[in-house]
Amino acid sequence: MAETMSRPTLTRDELGQDPIVAFETWLKLARETELNDPTAMSLATVDSNGFPDIRVVLMKGFDERGFVFYTNFESAKGRELLENPVAALCFHWKSQRRQVRVRGTVEVVSDAEADEYYATRPRASRIGAWASDQSQPLADRAVFEQRISEYEQQFGTGDIPRPPRWSGFRIVPVEIEFWQDCSFRLHDRFRFTRDAAGNWQAQRLYP
């Protein structure tokens, strides 16, 4: 019996005119079905030698301006983004058989935004932001735990301010691609590209 050819599972009309609105719709569905954190995203950066680097981080906000996450500016990704303020993201929602890919420029969020998010973090996470020299060599776990203890004593039960070296980055998208799995690898793909006037243009891509 001949195999049945795959039919489109995603149409241009379903995505609408605004890829941020389309992303919000897809994320809402992923929140309902994804076993692990639906805000997890692969973040790709480039170091000073032009070598790519990638890791998984958690998106902590998005709007028409872009996609936000937080980190230590002295971490590997922090240094790379400050030196080369461009990045790529990829969300993979296996439960939905979908991916969203983003490419764009990078900007630092405002102090007010960083302070507001930092205040929502668990107290232990705020202590950790002070105690961790992120991405730097660590001789022994006990050294880290000792630093945690020292900062716990320093701050006691009082307020824990945001460390100056800790803030957020916003990836300002210039391209957003929506990928929907189809059988026989005949996937549906639509790429939105932002023009100089800030308007989005969409185009279907071969799988």
C-alpha positions in Angstrom: 0.0 0.0 0.0 1.3 3.4 -1.0 2.2 5.8 1.8 -0.2 8.7 2.3 1.4 12.0 1.6 1.6 14.5 4.4 -0.9 17.4 4.4 -0.2 20.9 5.8 -0.8 21.1 9.5 -0.1 24.9 9.7 -1.4 27.6 7.4 -0.4 31.2 6.9 -3.8 32.4 8.2 -3.4 30.6 11.5 -0.3 32.6 12.4 -1.9 36.0 11.6 0.1 39.2 11.0 2.0 39.5 14.3 4.5 36.8 15.2 4.6 37.9 18.8 0.8 37.2 19.1 1.3 33.9 17.3 4.1 33.0 19.7 1.9 33.8 22.7 -0.8 31.5 21.3 1.7 28.6 20.9 3.2 29.2 24.3 -0.2 29.1 25.9 -0.8 25.7 24.4 2.7 24.5 25.4 2.0 25.5 29.0 -0.9 23.1 29.0 0.9 20.0 27.6 4.7 20.4 28.0 6.0 18.1 30.8 9.0 20.3 31.4 9.3 24.0 31.5 7.7 25.5 28.4 9.7 28.7 28.7 13.0 26.8 28.3 14.9 28.0 25.3 18.3 27.3 23.7 20.3 30.5 23.6 23.1 30.8 21.0 25.8 33.4 21.3 29.2 34.1 19.7 32.5 34.7 21.6 35.3 37.1 20.8 36.9 34.6 18.6 33.8 34.0 16.5 33.1 30.6 18.1 29.4 29.8 18.7 28.2 28.8 22.1 24.8 27.4 23.2 23.0 26.6 26.4 19.4 26.3 27.7 18.0 29.2 29.7 14.6 30.2 30.9 12.7 33.0 29.3 11.3 35.3 32.0 9.2 37.6 29.8 8.3 38.7 26.3 6.4 41.4 24.6 6.5 43.3 21.3 10.0 44.4 22.2 11.5 40.9 22.5 12.4 38.0 24.7 14.0 38.4 28.1 16.2 36.3 30.3 18.4 37.1 33.3 22.0 36.2 34.1 25.3 37.3 35.6 27.1 39.7 33.3 30.4 38.0 34.1 29.1 34.6 33.0 30.2 33.2 29.6 26.9 34.2 28.0 26.9 37.6 29.7 30.4 38.4 28.4 29.7 37.1 25.0 26.4 39.1 24.7 28.1 42.3 25.9 30.9 41.9 23.4 28.7 40.7 20.5 25.1 41.8 21.0 23.5 39.4 18.7 21.8 36.1 19.6 19.6 33.3 18.4 16.9 31.4 20.4 15.1 28.1 19.9 12.0 26.9 21.7 11.2 23.2 21.3 7.9 21.9 22.5 8.0 18.2 21.9 4.4 17.7 23.2 3.2 20.1 20.5 5.7 18.9 17.9 6.6 22.5 17.4 9.7 24.8 17.3 10.0 28.5 17.3 13.4 30.0 16.2 14.4 33.6 16.8 17.3 35.7 15.7 18.0 39.3 16.7 20.0 42.0 18.3 20.5 42.2 22.1 20.0 45.0 24.6 20.2 45.2 28.4 16.9 45.6 30.2 16.4 48.6 32.4 17.4 48.6 36.1 13.7 48.8 37.0 12.9 45.7 35.0 15.8 43.8 36.5 14.9 44.9 40.1 11.3 43.9 39.6 12.1 40.4 38.4 14.9 39.9 41.0 12.5 40.6 43.8 10.3 37.7 42.7 13.1 35.2 42.9 13.3 32.8 45.9 15.6 34.1 48.7 18.1 31.3 48.1 18.3 32.2 44.4 19.0 35.8 45.3 21.7 34.7 47.7 23.1 32.5 44.9 23.4 35.5 42.6 25.8 37.0 45.1 27.7 33.9 45.9 28.3 32.5 42.4 31.1 33.7 40.2 29.2 32.1 37.3 31.2 30.2 34.6 34.5 30.7 36.6 36.6 27.7 37.8 35.6 26.3 41.2 38.1 24.3 43.2 35.5 22.5 45.4 31.8 22.6 46.0 32.5 23.4 49.7 34.0 26.7 48.6 30.7 27.7 47.0 28.7 26.5 50.0 30.9 28.5 52.3 30.3 31.7 50.2 26.6 31.0 50.3 26.8 30.8 54.1 28.7 34.0 54.3 26.2 35.9 52.3 23.3 34.4 54.3 25.0 35.8 57.4 25.6 39.2 55.8 22.1 39.7 54.7 20.4 38.0 57.6 16.6 38.4 57.3 16.9 41.7 55.6 16.5 42.7 52.0 18.8 41.2 49.5 19.6 43.8 46.8 20.3 42.9 43.2 24.0 42.5 42.5 25.4 45.1 40.1 26.7 42.4 37.9 23.3 40.6 37.6 20.7 41.8 35.1 18.7 40.8 32.1 19.1 40.7 28.3 16.4 41.3 25.7 16.7 39.6 22.4 15.1 42.0 19.9 13.9 39.8 17.1 14.5 40.5 13.4 13.4 37.0 12.4 11.0 34.6 14.0 10.3 31.2 12.4 7.5 28.8 13.3 8.0 25.1 12.6 5.3 22.5 12.8 6.2 18.8 12.5 4.6 16.8 9.7 4.9 13.1 8.8 7.7 12.0 6.5 9.7 15.1 7.5 7.5 17.2 5.2 7.3 19.9 7.8 5.5 23.3 7.7 7.7 26.4 8.2 6.9 30.1 8.1 9.5 32.8 8.6 8.6 36.3 9.7 11.2 39.0 8.9 11.0 42.6 10.2 11.7 45.3 7.7 13.3 48.7 8.3 9.9 50.2 9.2 9.3 47.6 11.8 6.7 45.7 9.9 6.6 41.9 9.7 6.6 40.0 6.4 6.0 36.3 6.4 7.1 33.6 3.9 6.6 29.9 3.8 9.8 27.9 3.6 10.6 24.4 2.2 11.1 21.9 5.1 
